[in-house]
Amino acid sequence: MRSKEDILPECPVATTVSLIGSKWKLLIMRNLLGRPWRFNELQKSIAGISQKALTEALRSMEADGIVRRTAYPEVPPRVEYSLTELGESMRPIIKAMENWGNDYKAQVAGE
């Protein structure tokens, strides 16, 4: 979770945008809503994301309490990323974005 030194915006919409507003974070969350993913799986499934961008987004989301990183004591090491309960609470927002995107695409296609 964020430390007390981190000041969140007063506006609740700005707070949400600061936590998940990047293109990459939303696409990561979209994937994690389905199941836990490994790093390489995520990178391959998100077109255009670099290893650095994925690492930074996952670390930030983990620090904010949205993503859980689970390291399994195996050889070779296995790490999976999943949504925390807080991350899961974003499900209706992501679903609303999906519905809006589908409606928009249908409207544009119908013009």
C-alpha positions, -999 to 999 in steps of 0.1 A, spaced: 0 0 0 10 36 -5 29 52 24 15 80 44 40 103 27 22 97 -6 -5 123 -10 -34 112 -31 -54 137 -50 -84 152 -33 -107 144 -62 -117 107 -61 -117 104 -99 -81 117 -99 -72 92 -72 -85 63 -94 -67 77 -124 -34 79 -104 -37 43 -94 -48 26 -127 -49 54 -153 -20 42 -175 -28 21 -205 -6 -7 -193 -21 -10 -159 -56 -13 -173 -45 -40 -197 -27 -58 -169 -58 -57 -148 -80 -69 -177 -58 -100 -179 -56 -106 -141 -94 -105 -138 -95 -139 -154 -67 -157 -136 -32 -154 -121 -5 -148 -148 32 -152 -150 54 -123 -160 63 -137 -195 27 -146 -202 16 -110 -194 43 -96 -216 34 -118 -246 -3 -110 -242 0 -72 -241 11 -60 -275 38 -33 -273 46 -35 -236 83 -36 -228 98 -56 -200 107 -24 -182 72 -9 -185 56 -42 -173 80 -44 -143 73 -9 -133 35 -12 -136 34 -45 -116 57 -30 -89 35 1 -86 3 -19 -85 18 -42 -59 28 -12 -38 -7 2 -41 -22 -31 -29 -39 -39 -62 -17 -68 -74 -3 -97 -54 31 -112 -63 34 -148 -53 69 -165 -55 69 -202 -53 100 -220 -38 107 -241 -69 136 -246 -93 134 -228 -116 116 -201 -96 80 -195 -105 63 -161 -98 26 -154 -104 7 -122 -103 -29 -119 -93 -54 -93 -81 -59 -86 -44 -93 -81 -30 -88 -44 -36 -79 -51 -73 -109 -74 -77 -131 -45 -65 -122 -28 -99 -140 -56 -118 -172 -35 -123 -152 -5 -135 -132 -26 -160 -165 -43 -171 -182 -9 -176 -152 2 -198 -155 -30 -218 -192 -24 -223 -187 12 -233 -159 2 -258 -182 -24 -274 -211 1 -276 -188 27 -292 -174 3 -317 -209 -9 -326 -220 28 -330 -191 37 -352 -195 6 -373 -232 14 -378 -226 49 -391 
